């Protein structure tokens, strides 16, 4: 036997939707900034320091993406 639960979500006002969109845009911009800042900081390190961190130059972008966004591509 299957059950269907129909929940009616309250309508969000325009101002709530705009606020949510602004928060999302700010979060994406902040993440983008942190991603590029992490890349710049890792690129400034010498090869020995990168090796101490377990990284090489080719892994910098991947490490920055994982650090900021929490996943690898």
N, CA, C and O atoms as a Maestro MAE file, in Angstrom:
{
 s_m_m2io_version
 :::
 2.0.0
}

f_m_ct {
 s_m_title
 :::
 protein
 m_atom[292] {
  # First column is atom index #
  i_m_mmod_type
  r_m_x_coord
  r_m_y_coord
  r_m_z_coord
  i_m_residue_number
  s_m_chain_name
  s_m_pdb_residue_name
  s_m_pdb_atom_name
  i_m_atomic_number
  :::
  1 25 0.851 -1.165 0.000 1 A "UNK " " N  " 7
  2 3 0.000 0.000 0.000 1 A "UNK " " CA " 6
  3 2 0.903 1.237 0.000 1 A "UNK " " C  " 6
  4 15 1.881 1.289 0.746 1 A "UNK " " O  " 8
  5 25 0.591 2.194 -0.803 2 A "UNK " " N  " 7
  6 3 1.380 3.415 -0.909 2 A "UNK " " CA " 6
  7 2 0.631 4.570 -0.253 2 A "UNK " " C  " 6
  8 15 -0.595 4.657 -0.311 2 A "UNK " " O  " 8
  9 25 1.377 5.419 0.347 3 A "UNK " " N  " 7
  10 3 0.812 6.610 0.973 3 A "UNK " " CA " 6
  11 2 1.355 7.840 0.273 3 A "UNK " " C  " 6
  12 15 2.528 7.889 -0.095 3 A "UNK " " O  " 8
  13 25 0.528 8.799 0.096 4 A "UNK " " N  " 7
  14 3 0.941 10.066 -0.495 4 A "UNK " " CA " 6
  15 2 0.708 11.144 0.540 4 A "UNK " " C  " 6
  16 15 -0.398 11.324 1.049 4 A "UNK " " O  " 8
  17 25 1.758 11.841 0.829 5 A "UNK " " N  " 7
  18 3 1.640 12.956 1.769 5 A "UNK " " CA " 6
  19 2 1.743 14.238 0.966 5 A "UNK " " C  " 6
  20 15 2.747 14.498 0.303 5 A "UNK " " O  " 8
  21 25 0.720 15.009 1.036 6 A "UNK " " N  " 7
  22 3 0.684 16.269 0.301 6 A "UNK " " CA " 6
  23 2 0.868 17.394 1.300 6 A "UNK " " C  " 6
  24 15 -0.029 17.716 2.079 6 A "UNK " " O  " 8
  25 25 2.030 17.973 1.260 7 A "UNK " " N  " 7
  26 3 2.260 19.097 2.175 7 A "UNK " " CA " 6
  27 2 2.236 20.386 1.374 7 A "UNK " " C  " 6
  28 15 2.871 20.501 0.326 7 A "UNK " " O  " 8
  29 25 1.523 21.308 1.867 8 A "UNK " " N  " 7
  30 3 1.404 22.602 1.205 8 A "UNK " " CA " 6
  31 2 2.411 23.535 1.868 8 A "UNK " " C  " 6
  32 15 2.314 23.852 3.054 8 A "UNK " " O  " 8
  33 25 3.372 23.960 1.068 9 A "UNK " " N  " 7
  34 3 4.363 24.880 1.622 9 A "UNK " " CA " 6
  35 2 3.798 26.297 1.581 9 A "UNK " " C  " 6
  36 15 3.132 26.689 0.622 9 A "UNK " " O  " 8
  37 25 4.072 27.040 2.618 10 A "UNK " " N  " 7
  38 3 3.569 28.419 2.621 10 A "UNK " " CA " 6
  39 2 4.251 29.223 1.509 10 A "UNK " " C  " 6
  40 15 5.436 29.044 1.228 10 A "UNK " " O  " 8
  41 25 3.508 30.071 0.913 11 A "UNK " " N  " 7
  42 3 4.068 30.924 -0.147 11 A "UNK " " CA " 6
  43 2 5.054 31.904 0.468 11 A "UNK " " C  " 6
  44 15 4.774 32.558 1.473 11 A "UNK " " O  " 8
  45 25 6.195 31.982 -0.157 12 A "UNK " " N  " 7
  46 3 7.194 32.942 0.322 12 A "UNK " " CA " 6
  47 2 6.950 34.274 -0.364 12 A "UNK " " C  " 6
  48 15 6.597 34.338 -1.541 12 A "UNK " " O  " 8
  49 25 7.143 35.314 0.391 13 A "UNK " " N  " 7
  50 3 6.935 36.653 -0.174 13 A "UNK " " CA " 6
  51 2 8.075 37.000 -1.118 13 A "UNK " " C  " 6
  52 15 9.128 36.362 -1.110 13 A "UNK " " O  " 8
  53 25 7.849 37.996 -1.910 14 A "UNK " " N  " 7
  54 3 8.861 38.455 -2.853 14 A "UNK " " CA " 6
  55 2 10.113 38.890 -2.114 14 A "UNK " " C  " 6
  56 15 11.222 38.583 -2.550 14 A "UNK " " O  " 8
  57 25 9.958 39.594 -1.011 15 A "UNK " " N  " 7
  58 3 11.130 40.055 -0.261 15 A "UNK " " CA " 6
  59 2 11.917 38.872 0.302 15 A "UNK " " C  " 6
  60 15 13.146 38.928 0.344 15 A "UNK " " O  " 8
  61 25 11.242 37.801 0.736 16 A "UNK " " N  " 7
  62 3 11.944 36.603 1.212 16 A "UNK " " CA " 6
  63 2 12.739 35.950 0.087 16 A "UNK " " C  " 6
  64 15 13.880 35.530 0.279 16 A "UNK " " O  " 8
  65 25 12.119 35.872 -1.092 17 A "UNK " " N  " 7
  66 3 12.813 35.277 -2.240 17 A "UNK " " CA " 6
  67 2 13.998 36.129 -2.675 17 A "UNK " " C  " 6
  68 15 15.042 35.588 -3.041 17 A "UNK " " O  " 8
  69 25 13.856 37.443 -2.643 18 A "UNK " " N  " 7
  70 3 14.971 38.324 -3.014 18 A "UNK " " CA " 6
  71 2 16.104 38.220 -2.008 18 A "UNK " " C  " 6
  72 15 17.277 38.196 -2.381 18 A "UNK " " O  " 8
  73 25 15.747 38.159 -0.723 19 A "UNK " " N  " 7
  74 3 16.769 37.996 0.312 19 A "UNK " " CA " 6
  75 2 17.528 36.686 0.140 19 A "UNK " " C  " 6
  76 15 18.752 36.651 0.264 19 A "UNK " " O  " 8
  77 25 16.804 35.616 -0.144 20 A "UNK " " N  " 7
  78 3 17.432 34.309 -0.355 20 A "UNK " " CA " 6
  79 2 18.343 34.342 -1.585 20 A "UNK " " C  " 6
  80 15 19.435 33.774 -1.563 20 A "UNK " " O  " 8
  81 25 17.904 34.995 -2.642 21 A "UNK " " N  " 7
  82 3 18.731 35.114 -3.846 21 A "UNK " " CA " 6
  83 2 19.989 35.928 -3.564 21 A "UNK " " C  " 6
  84 15 21.070 35.583 -4.040 21 A "UNK " " O  " 8
  85 25 19.854 37.002 -2.797 22 A "UNK " " N  " 7
  86 3 21.012 37.833 -2.452 22 A "UNK " " CA " 6
  87 2 21.997 37.045 -1.589 22 A "UNK " " C  " 6
  88 15 23.208 37.133 -1.791 22 A "UNK " " O  " 8
  89 25 21.480 36.273 -0.627 23 A "UNK " " N  " 7
  90 3 22.368 35.453 0.215 23 A "UNK " " CA " 6
  91 2 23.108 34.431 -0.632 23 A "UNK " " C  " 6
  92 15 24.303 34.212 -0.437 23 A "UNK " " O  " 8
  93 25 22.408 33.804 -1.571 24 A "UNK " " N  " 7
  94 3 23.039 32.827 -2.449 24 A "UNK " " CA " 6
  95 2 24.112 33.453 -3.319 24 A "UNK " " C  " 6
  96 15 25.188 32.881 -3.496 24 A "UNK " " O  " 8
  97 25 23.821 34.626 -3.861 25 A "UNK " " N  " 7
  98 3 24.792 35.317 -4.705 25 A "UNK " " CA " 6
  99 2 26.020 35.724 -3.889 25 A "UNK " " C  " 6
  100 15 27.153 35.601 -4.356 25 A "UNK " " O  " 8
  101 25 25.788 36.203 -2.680 26 A "UNK " " N  " 7
  102 3 26.911 36.587 -1.825 26 A "UNK " " CA " 6
  103 2 27.765 35.368 -1.479 26 A "UNK " " C  " 6
  104 15 28.994 35.448 -1.494 26 A "UNK " " O  " 8
  105 25 27.122 34.244 -1.168 27 A "UNK " " N  " 7
  106 3 27.862 33.025 -0.826 27 A "UNK " " CA " 6
  107 2 28.693 32.550 -2.018 27 A "UNK " " C  " 6
  108 15 29.850 32.163 -1.852 27 A "UNK " " O  " 8
  109 25 28.105 32.577 -3.225 28 A "UNK " " N  " 7
  110 3 28.851 32.158 -4.408 28 A "UNK " " CA " 6
  111 2 30.032 33.082 -4.676 28 A "UNK " " C  " 6
  112 15 31.117 32.611 -5.018 28 A "UNK " " O  " 8
  113 25 29.837 34.390 -4.526 29 A "UNK " " N  " 7
  114 3 30.923 35.348 -4.736 29 A "UNK " " CA " 6
  115 2 32.023 35.143 -3.698 29 A "UNK " " C  " 6
  116 15 33.208 35.200 -4.023 29 A "UNK " " O  " 8
  117 25 31.631 34.907 -2.465 30 A "UNK " " N  " 7
  118 3 32.599 34.675 -1.402 30 A "UNK " " CA " 6
  119 2 33.398 33.399 -1.657 30 A "UNK " " C  " 6
  120 15 34.617 33.385 -1.484 30 A "UNK " " O  " 8
  121 25 32.718 32.329 -2.068 31 A "UNK " " N  " 7
  122 3 33.409 31.078 -2.386 31 A "UNK " " CA " 6
  123 2 34.366 31.266 -3.555 31 A "UNK " " C  " 6
  124 15 35.486 30.754 -3.535 31 A "UNK " " O  " 8
  125 25 33.928 32.000 -4.574 32 A "UNK " " N  " 7
  126 3 34.771 32.260 -5.745 32 A "UNK " " CA " 6
  127 2 36.038 33.016 -5.325 32 A "UNK " " C  " 6
  128 15 37.141 32.680 -5.757 32 A "UNK " " O  " 8
  129 25 35.870 34.030 -4.486 33 A "UNK " " N  " 7
  130 3 37.010 34.801 -4.003 33 A "UNK " " CA " 6
  131 2 37.967 33.903 -3.213 33 A "UNK " " C  " 6
  132 15 39.179 33.961 -3.419 33 A "UNK " " O  " 8
  133 25 37.432 33.078 -2.313 34 A "UNK " " N  " 7
  134 3 38.275 32.209 -1.490 34 A "UNK " " CA " 6
  135 2 39.001 31.166 -2.344 34 A "UNK " " C  " 6
  136 15 40.149 30.828 -2.055 34 A "UNK " " O  " 8
  137 25 38.358 30.660 -3.375 35 A "UNK " " N  " 7
  138 3 38.984 29.699 -4.281 35 A "UNK " " CA " 6
  139 2 40.212 30.318 -4.941 35 A "UNK " " C  " 6
  140 15 41.288 29.720 -4.945 35 A "UNK " " O  " 8
  141 25 40.050 31.512 -5.497 36 A "UNK " " N  " 7
  142 3 41.177 32.164 -6.172 36 A "UNK " " CA " 6
  143 2 42.249 32.613 -5.188 36 A "UNK " " C  " 6
  144 15 43.435 32.583 -5.518 36 A "UNK " " O  " 8
  145 25 41.866 33.020 -4.009 37 A "UNK " " N  " 7
  146 3 42.847 33.403 -2.991 37 A "UNK " " CA " 6
  147 2 43.661 32.185 -2.559 37 A "UNK " " C  " 6
  148 15 44.875 32.283 -2.379 37 A "UNK " " O  " 8
  149 25 43.004 31.048 -2.395 38 A "UNK " " N  " 7
  150 3 43.705 29.821 -2.022 38 A "UNK " " CA " 6
  151 2 44.701 29.426 -3.103 38 A "UNK " " C  " 6
  152 15 45.825 29.028 -2.797 38 A "UNK " " O  " 8
  153 25 44.297 29.534 -4.360 39 A "UNK " " N  " 7
  154 3 45.209 29.222 -5.464 39 A "UNK " " CA " 6
  155 2 46.424 30.144 -5.419 39 A "UNK " " C  " 6
  156 15 47.559 29.679 -5.527 39 A "UNK " " O  " 8
  157 25 46.195 31.445 -5.261 40 A "UNK " " N  " 7
  158 3 47.319 32.400 -5.218 40 A "UNK " " CA " 6
  159 2 48.276 32.078 -4.084 40 A "UNK " " C  " 6
  160 15 49.493 32.113 -4.265 40 A "UNK " " O  " 8
  161 25 47.727 31.760 -2.908 41 A "UNK " " N  " 7
  162 3 48.581 31.479 -1.756 41 A "UNK " " CA " 6
  163 2 49.370 30.187 -1.945 41 A "UNK " " C  " 6
  164 15 50.543 30.121 -1.576 41 A "UNK " " O  " 8
  165 25 48.744 29.169 -2.510 42 A "UNK " " N  " 7
  166 3 49.466 27.917 -2.744 42 A "UNK " " CA " 6
  167 2 50.511 28.078 -3.844 42 A "UNK " " C  " 6
  168 15 51.585 27.483 -3.760 42 A "UNK " " O  " 8
  169 25 50.216 28.874 -4.877 43 A "UNK " " N  " 7
  170 3 51.188 29.091 -5.947 43 A "UNK " " CA " 6
  171 2 52.404 29.872 -5.457 43 A "UNK " " C  " 6
  172 15 53.481 29.772 -6.044 43 A "UNK " " O  " 8
  173 25 52.240 30.644 -4.394 44 A "UNK " " N  " 7
  174 3 53.353 31.420 -3.859 44 A "UNK " " CA " 6
  175 2 54.337 30.555 -3.066 44 A "UNK " " C  " 6
  176 15 55.453 30.989 -2.779 44 A "UNK " " O  " 8
  177 25 53.928 29.333 -2.711 45 A "UNK " " N  " 7
  178 3 54.804 28.447 -1.942 45 A "UNK " " CA " 6
  179 2 55.840 27.798 -2.845 45 A "UNK " " C  " 6
  180 15 55.604 27.593 -4.035 45 A "UNK " " O  " 8
  181 25 57.006 27.473 -2.255 46 A "UNK " " N  " 7
  182 3 58.023 26.774 -3.038 46 A "UNK " " CA " 6
  183 2 57.690 25.279 -3.095 46 A "UNK " " C  " 6
  184 15 56.818 24.797 -2.370 46 A "UNK " " O  " 8
  185 25 58.395 24.559 -3.964 47 A "UNK " " N  " 7
  186 3 58.107 23.145 -4.203 47 A "UNK " " CA " 6
  187 2 58.270 22.307 -2.939 47 A "UNK " " C  " 6
  188 15 57.512 21.363 -2.718 47 A "UNK " " O  " 8
  189 25 59.243 22.643 -2.119 48 A "UNK " " N  " 7
  190 3 59.475 21.863 -0.900 48 A "UNK " " CA " 6
  191 2 58.319 22.020 0.090 48 A "UNK " " C  " 6
  192 15 57.876 21.043 0.695 48 A "UNK " " O  " 8
  193 25 57.839 23.242 0.250 49 A "UNK " " N  " 7
  194 3 56.716 23.478 1.161 49 A "UNK " " CA " 6
  195 2 55.460 22.786 0.649 49 A "UNK " " C  " 6
  196 15 54.701 22.208 1.427 49 A "UNK " " O  " 8
  197 25 55.241 22.849 -0.674 50 A "UNK " " N  " 7
  198 3 54.100 22.135 -1.251 50 A "UNK " " CA " 6
  199 2 54.221 20.636 -1.000 50 A "UNK " " C  " 6
  200 15 53.233 19.978 -0.673 50 A "UNK " " O  " 8
  201 25 55.430 20.094 -1.152 51 A "UNK " " N  " 7
  202 3 55.640 18.667 -0.905 51 A "UNK " " CA " 6
  203 2 55.363 18.326 0.554 51 A "UNK " " C  " 6
  204 15 54.821 17.261 0.850 51 A "UNK " " O  " 8
  205 25 55.731 19.221 1.466 52 A "UNK " " N  " 7
  206 3 55.435 18.998 2.882 52 A "UNK " " CA " 6
  207 2 53.933 18.931 3.128 52 A "UNK " " C  " 6
  208 15 53.478 18.239 4.038 52 A "UNK " " O  " 8
  209 25 53.166 19.651 2.313 53 A "UNK " " N  " 7
  210 3 51.703 19.632 2.413 53 A "UNK " " CA " 6
  211 2 51.086 18.459 1.646 53 A "UNK " " C  " 6
  212 15 49.876 18.238 1.692 53 A "UNK " " O  " 8
  213 25 51.933 17.718 0.946 54 A "UNK " " N  " 7
  214 3 51.442 16.592 0.157 54 A "UNK " " CA " 6
  215 2 50.881 17.006 -1.183 54 A "UNK " " C  " 6
  216 15 50.046 16.306 -1.757 54 A "UNK " " O  " 8
  217 25 51.337 18.146 -1.686 55 A "UNK " " N  " 7
  218 3 50.842 18.669 -2.963 55 A "UNK " " CA " 6
  219 2 51.977 18.863 -3.948 55 A "UNK " " C  " 6
  220 15 53.137 18.980 -3.553 55 A "UNK " " O  " 8
  221 25 51.648 18.897 -5.222 56 A "UNK " " N  " 7
  222 3 52.572 19.379 -6.238 56 A "UNK " " CA " 6
  223 2 51.843 20.457 -7.029 56 A "UNK " " C  " 6
  224 15 50.644 20.666 -6.844 56 A "UNK " " O  " 8
  225 25 52.552 21.126 -7.890 57 A "UNK " " N  " 7
  226 3 51.958 22.266 -8.601 57 A "UNK " " CA " 6
  227 2 50.702 21.889 -9.388 57 A "UNK " " C  " 6
  228 15 49.765 22.681 -9.485 57 A "UNK " " O  " 8
  229 25 50.686 20.692 -9.943 58 A "UNK " " N  " 7
  230 3 49.532 20.307 -10.761 58 A "UNK " " CA " 6
  231 2 48.282 20.026 -9.924 58 A "UNK " " C  " 6
  232 15 47.185 19.946 -10.476 58 A "UNK " " O  " 8
  233 25 48.424 19.875 -8.617 59 A "UNK " " N  " 7
  234 3 47.284 19.566 -7.749 59 A "UNK " " CA " 6
  235 2 46.730 20.794 -7.029 59 A "UNK " " C  " 6
  236 15 45.799 20.675 -6.232 59 A "UNK " " O  " 8
  237 25 47.291 21.966 -7.301 60 A "UNK " " N  " 7
  238 3 46.880 23.174 -6.572 60 A "UNK " " CA " 6
  239 2 45.404 23.496 -6.800 60 A "UNK " " C  " 6
  240 15 44.669 23.713 -5.836 60 A "UNK " " O  " 8
  241 25 44.965 23.529 -8.037 61 A "UNK " " N  " 7
  242 3 43.565 23.887 -8.325 61 A "UNK " " CA " 6
  243 2 42.595 22.870 -7.720 61 A "UNK " " C  " 6
  244 15 41.552 23.239 -7.182 61 A "UNK " " O  " 8
  245 25 42.943 21.614 -7.811 62 A "UNK " " N  " 7
  246 3 42.093 20.572 -7.244 62 A "UNK " " CA " 6
  247 2 42.014 20.700 -5.721 62 A "UNK " " C  " 6
  248 15 40.938 20.552 -5.140 62 A "UNK " " O  " 8
  249 25 43.146 20.974 -5.077 63 A "UNK " " N  " 7
  250 3 43.158 21.139 -3.621 63 A "UNK " " CA " 6
  251 2 42.358 22.371 -3.208 63 A "UNK " " C  " 6
  252 15 41.645 22.339 -2.204 63 A "UNK " " O  " 8
  253 25 42.469 23.445 -3.966 64 A "UNK " " N  " 7
  254 3 41.707 24.664 -3.657 64 A "UNK " " CA " 6
  255 2 40.212 24.415 -3.822 64 A "UNK " " C  " 6
  256 15 39.411 24.853 -2.997 64 A "UNK " " O  " 8
  257 25 39.839 23.716 -4.883 65 A "UNK " " N  " 7
  258 3 38.423 23.417 -5.132 65 A "UNK " " CA " 6
  259 2 37.856 22.551 -4.003 65 A "UNK " " C  " 6
  260 15 36.752 22.797 -3.516 65 A "UNK " " O  " 8
  261 25 38.612 21.548 -3.599 66 A "UNK " " N  " 7
  262 3 38.152 20.674 -2.523 66 A "UNK " " CA " 6
  263 2 38.040 21.432 -1.205 66 A "UNK " " C  " 6
  264 15 37.099 21.220 -0.440 66 A "UNK " " O  " 8
  265 25 38.996 22.309 -0.941 67 A "UNK " " N  " 7
  266 3 38.993 23.075 0.289 67 A "UNK " " CA " 6
  267 2 37.800 24.039 0.365 67 A "UNK " " C  " 6
  268 15 37.126 24.126 1.391 67 A "UNK " " O  " 8
  269 25 37.559 24.742 -0.710 68 A "UNK " " N  " 7
  270 3 36.510 25.773 -0.701 68 A "UNK " " CA " 6
  271 2 35.119 25.182 -0.922 68 A "UNK " " C  " 6
  272 15 34.172 25.513 -0.207 68 A "UNK " " O  " 8
  273 25 35.008 24.308 -1.916 69 A "UNK " " N  " 7
  274 3 33.684 23.811 -2.296 69 A "UNK " " CA " 6
  275 2 33.363 22.443 -1.685 69 A "UNK " " C  " 6
  276 15 32.211 22.007 -1.703 69 A "UNK " " O  " 8
  277 25 34.372 21.776 -1.152 70 A "UNK " " N  " 7
  278 3 34.144 20.491 -0.493 70 A "UNK " " CA " 6
  279 2 34.029 19.303 -1.405 70 A "UNK " " C  " 6
  280 15 33.535 18.259 -0.977 70 A "UNK " " O  " 8
  281 25 34.462 19.409 -2.644 71 A "UNK " " N  " 7
  282 3 34.421 18.272 -3.557 71 A "UNK " " CA " 6
  283 2 35.486 18.421 -4.622 71 A "UNK " " C  " 6
  284 15 36.012 19.510 -4.850 71 A "UNK " " O  " 8
  285 25 35.792 17.324 -5.262 72 A "UNK " " N  " 7
  286 3 36.721 17.334 -6.380 72 A "UNK " " CA " 6
  287 2 35.976 17.024 -7.659 72 A "UNK " " C  " 6
  288 15 34.970 16.314 -7.641 72 A "UNK " " O  " 8
  289 25 36.462 17.550 -8.767 73 A "UNK " " N  " 7
  290 3 35.853 17.236 -10.073 73 A "UNK " " CA " 6
  291 2 36.615 16.144 -10.744 73 A "UNK " " C  " 6
  292 15 36.263 15.735 -11.850 73 A "UNK " " O  " 8
  :::
 }
 m_bond[291] {
  # First column is bond index #
  i_m_from
  i_m_to
  i_m_order
  :::
  1 1 2 1
  2 2 3 1
  3 3 4 2
  4 3 5 1
  5 5 6 1
  6 6 7 1
  7 7 8 2
  8 7 9 1
  9 9 10 1
  10 10 11 1
  11 11 12 2
  12 11 13 1
  13 13 14 1
  14 14 15 1
  15 15 16 2
  16 15 17 1
  17 17 18 1
  18 18 19 1
  19 19 20 2
  20 19 21 1
  21 21 22 1
  22 22 23 1
  23 23 24 2
  24 23 25 1
  25 25 26 1
  26 26 27 1
  27 27 28 2
  28 27 29 1
  29 29 30 1
  30 30 31 1
  31 31 32 2
  32 31 33 1
  33 33 34 1
  34 34 35 1
  35 35 36 2
  36 35 37 1
  37 37 38 1
  38 38 39 1
  39 39 40 2
  40 39 41 1
  41 41 42 1
  42 42 43 1
  43 43 44 2
  44 43 45 1
  45 45 46 1
  46 46 47 1
  47 47 48 2
  48 47 49 1
  49 49 50 1
  50 50 51 1
  51 51 52 2
  52 51 53 1
  53 53 54 1
  54 54 55 1
  55 55 56 2
  56 55 57 1
  57 57 58 1
  58 58 59 1
  59 59 60 2
  60 59 61 1
  61 61 62 1
  62 62 63 1
  63 63 64 2
  64 63 65 1
  65 65 66 1
  66 66 67 1
  67 67 68 2
  68 67 69 1
  69 69 70 1
  70 70 71 1
  71 71 72 2
  72 71 73 1
  73 73 74 1
  74 74 75 1
  75 75 76 2
  76 75 77 1
  77 77 78 1
  78 78 79 1
  79 79 80 2
  80 79 81 1
  81 81 82 1
  82 82 83 1
  83 83 84 2
  84 83 85 1
  85 85 86 1
  86 86 87 1
  87 87 88 2
  88 87 89 1
  89 89 90 1
  90 90 91 1
  91 91 92 2
  92 91 93 1
  93 93 94 1
  94 94 95 1
  95 95 96 2
  96 95 97 1
  97 97 98 1
  98 98 99 1
  99 99 100 2
  100 99 101 1
  101 101 102 1
  102 102 103 1
  103 103 104 2
  104 103 105 1
  105 105 106 1
  106 106 107 1
  107 107 108 2
  108 107 109 1
  109 109 110 1
  110 110 111 1
  111 111 112 2
  112 111 113 1
  113 113 114 1
  114 114 115 1
  115 115 116 2
  116 115 117 1
  117 117 118 1
  118 118 119 1
  119 119 120 2
  120 119 121 1
  121 121 122 1
  122 122 123 1
  123 123 124 2
  124 123 125 1
  125 125 126 1
  126 126 127 1
  127 127 128 2
  128 127 129 1
  129 129 130 1
  130 130 131 1
  131 131 132 2
  132 131 133 1
  133 133 134 1
  134 134 135 1
  135 135 136 2
  136 135 137 1
  137 137 138 1
  138 138 139 1
  139 139 140 2
  140 139 141 1
  141 141 142 1
  142 142 143 1
  143 143 144 2
  144 143 145 1
  145 145 146 1
  146 146 147 1
  147 147 148 2
  148 147 149 1
  149 149 150 1
  150 150 151 1
  151 151 152 2
  152 151 153 1
  153 153 154 1
  154 154 155 1
  155 155 156 2
  156 155 157 1
  157 157 158 1
  158 158 159 1
  159 159 160 2
  160 159 161 1
  161 161 162 1
  162 162 163 1
  163 163 164 2
  164 163 165 1
  165 165 166 1
  166 166 167 1
  167 167 168 2
  168 167 169 1
  169 169 170 1
  170 170 171 1
  171 171 172 2
  172 171 173 1
  173 173 174 1
  174 174 175 1
  175 175 176 2
  176 175 177 1
  177 177 178 1
  178 178 179 1
  179 179 180 2
  180 179 181 1
  181 181 182 1
  182 182 183 1
  183 183 184 2
  184 183 185 1
  185 185 186 1
  186 186 187 1
  187 187 188 2
  188 187 189 1
  189 189 190 1
  190 190 191 1
  191 191 192 2
  192 191 193 1
  193 193 194 1
  194 194 195 1
  195 195 196 2
  196 195 197 1
  197 197 198 1
  198 198 199 1
  199 199 200 2
  200 199 201 1
  201 201 202 1
  202 202 203 1
  203 203 204 2
  204 203 205 1
  205 205 206 1
  206 206 207 1
  207 207 208 2
  208 207 209 1
  209 209 210 1
  210 210 211 1
  211 211 212 2
  212 211 213 1
  213 213 214 1
  214 214 215 1
  215 215 216 2
  216 215 217 1
  217 217 218 1
  218 218 219 1
  219 219 220 2
  220 219 221 1
  221 221 222 1
  222 222 223 1
  223 223 224 2
  224 223 225 1
  225 225 226 1
  226 226 227 1
  227 227 228 2
  228 227 229 1
  229 229 230 1
  230 230 231 1
  231 231 232 2
  232 231 233 1
  233 233 234 1
  234 234 235 1
  235 235 236 2
  236 235 237 1
  237 237 238 1
  238 238 239 1
  239 239 240 2
  240 239 241 1
  241 241 242 1
  242 242 243 1
  243 243 244 2
  244 243 245 1
  245 245 246 1
  246 246 247 1
  247 247 248 2
  248 247 249 1
  249 249 250 1
  250 250 251 1
  251 251 252 2
  252 251 253 1
  253 253 254 1
  254 254 255 1
  255 255 256 2
  256 255 257 1
  257 257 258 1
  258 258 259 1
  259 259 260 2
  260 259 261 1
  261 261 262 1
  262 262 263 1
  263 263 264 2
  264 263 265 1
  265 265 266 1
  266 266 267 1
  267 267 268 2
  268 267 269 1
  269 269 270 1
  270 270 271 1
  271 271 272 2
  272 271 273 1
  273 273 274 1
  274 274 275 1
  275 275 276 2
  276 275 277 1
  277 277 278 1
  278 278 279 1
  279 279 280 2
  280 279 281 1
  281 281 282 1
  282 282 283 1
  283 283 284 2
  284 283 285 1
  285 285 286 1
  286 286 287 1
  287 287 288 2
  288 287 289 1
  289 289 290 1
  290 290 291 1
  291 291 292 2
  :::
 }
}
